[in-house]
């Protein structure tokens, strides 16, 4: 998993969950991935620190690959390749 800004992956869709708290970011991610194809990459923007725990579990449980994650200034970025 990559966590540097220089090598962030390209993505096909973006989901901004800023200002939302658990469980809303994960619920919105579930809805978003339904509209995507296997192999596509979803960029998720979040402000809830709980996503640092929830997003990796979401990926592991559903068979997606967490390509990269980055945290800065109370903002969290995730890049997820759909499995």
C-alpha positions in Angstrom: 0.0 0.0 0.0 1.3 3.4 -1.0 0.9 6.4 1.3 2.9 9.2 -0.4 1.4 12.0 -2.5 4.0 11.5 -5.3 2.6 8.1 -6.2 -1.2 8.3 -5.7 -3.1 6.1 -8.1 -5.4 7.3 -10.9 -9.1 6.8 -10.2 -12.3 6.5 -12.1 -14.7 7.8 -9.4 -14.6 10.0 -6.4 -16.7 10.0 -3.2 -16.4 13.0 -0.8 -17.7 12.1 2.6 -16.4 15.2 4.4 -18.4 16.2 7.4 -20.0 12.8 7.8 -19.4 10.4 10.7 -19.6 6.6 11.1 -21.4 4.8 9.7 -22.4 7.2 6.9 -19.0 7.1 5.0 -19.1 3.3 4.8 -22.8 3.3 3.8 -22.1 5.7 1.0 -19.1 3.7 -0.2 -21.3 0.6 -0.4 -23.7 2.5 -2.6 -20.9 4.0 -4.8 -19.2 0.7 -5.5 -22.4 -0.8 -6.8 -22.2 1.6 -9.7 -18.6 0.7 -10.5 -16.9 -2.2 -12.3 -14.3 -4.7 -11.0 -10.8 -3.2 -11.3 -11.9 0.4 -11.2 -10.4 2.7 -8.6 -12.5 4.7 -6.2 -11.0 7.8 -4.4 -12.7 8.5 -1.0 -12.2 11.8 0.8 -13.2 11.7 4.5 -12.9 13.8 7.7 -14.0 11.1 10.2 -10.9 9.6 11.9 -12.9 6.4 12.3 -12.4 5.8 8.6 -8.8 4.9 9.3 -10.2 1.7 10.9 -13.4 1.3 8.9 -12.1 1.6 5.3 -9.4 -1.1 5.6 -12.0 -3.4 7.2 -14.5 -2.6 4.4 -11.9 -3.5 1.8 -10.8 -6.7 3.5 -14.4 -7.9 4.1 -15.6 -7.2 0.6 -12.4 -8.3 -1.3 -11.3 -4.8 -2.5 -7.7 -3.7 -2.5 -6.7 -0.6 -0.6 -4.1 0.8 -2.9 -3.2 3.9 -0.9 -4.2 6.0 2.0 -3.1 9.4 3.1 -3.9 11.6 6.1 -3.2 15.4 6.4 -4.9 18.3 8.2 -7.8 16.2 9.4 -8.5 15.0 5.9 -8.2 11.3 4.9 -7.8 10.0 1.3 -8.3 6.4 0.3 -7.8 4.8 -3.1 -9.6 1.5 -3.4 -9.5 -0.9 -6.4 -12.7 -2.9 -6.6 -12.3 -6.6 -6.4 
